[in-house]
């Protein structure tokens, strides 16, 4: 059984889910636990009102912290690519449509 360590404290369940998704997209399994004293706080307290903690295996702690820091700085997307590296499909389609329009207009003259 691997020992877990806390790498992030989230203010609510939404933020915790995003952090877990980023870690899992980068190959790190993470667990999410409530900071509330009892389980019913999460049910009736509203979206993890007491906050959540994200835990990973001790061996992956530094890697997980680095991924979280990069994600917080906006340098990484969910897939681990830098933001500028993500493909901009809409831009490519728009460019292709503009080129096609110019070609059609040239032939109509």
SULHU-V462779 format. One record per pair of residues at least 6 apart in sequence whose C-alpha atoms are under 8 Angstrom apart, sorted by the first residue. I is the first residue (numbers start at 1). J is the second residue. Records with the same first field share a line. If there is no record, write none. Layout:
BEGIN
I = J, J
END
This chain:
BEGIN
2 = 57, 58
3 = 57, 58
4 = 55, 56, 57, 58
5 = 55, 56, 57, 58, 61
6 = 53, 54, 55, 56
7 = 53, 54, 55, 56, 61, 64, 65
8 = 53, 54, 55, 65
9 = 16, 51, 52, 53, 54
10 = 16, 51, 52, 53, 54
11 = 48, 49, 50, 51, 52
12 = 47, 48, 49, 50, 51, 52
13 = 47, 48, 51, 52
14 = 47
16 = 32, 52, 53, 54
19 = 54, 68
20 = 29, 30, 31, 32, 54
21 = 78
22 = 67, 68, 71, 77, 78, 79, 80
23 = 29, 30, 64, 67, 68
24 = 30
25 = 78, 79, 80
26 = 67, 78, 79, 80
28 = 56, 60, 64
29 = 56, 57
30 = 54, 55, 56, 57
31 = 54, 55, 56
32 = 52, 53, 54, 55
33 = 52, 53, 54, 55
34 = 42, 48, 50, 51, 52, 53
35 = 50, 51, 52, 53
36 = 42, 48, 49, 50, 51
41 = 48, 49, 50
42 = 48, 49, 50
56 = 64
67 = 76
70 = 76
71 = 77
74 = 83
75 = 82, 83
76 = 82, 83
77 = 83
END
